[in-house]
Amino acid sequence: MTHSKQAAKRVRQNNRVRVRNRGVRSAIKTAIKHTLEADSPEKRAALLRDAMKKTDKAAKFGVLHKNQAARRKSRLMKALNKLAAAGAK
């Protein structure tokens, strides 16, 4: 139990923000997963743009740290390049 009205309000605000941030992080993970599972290069390119956009937007609004967003994007590109190289062989 909180000791003041101000603390109770902060708890309510933090819960709202936490739920919103969790949804954004989940959407990013889903977008990355769909990008990696795409079957055609054209579809993969479109999904990649969407995943990058969502990651950048999350970093912009503070849901993710900018370095974490960059790391996720880098790992996604590395995985896609690996898939492309495997498909070319």
ABEGO torsion letter per residue (X at the ends): XBABAAAAAAAAAAAAAAAAAAAAAAAAAAAAAAAAABABAAAAAAAAAAAAAAAAAAAAAGABBAAAAAAAAAAAAAAAAAAAAAAAX
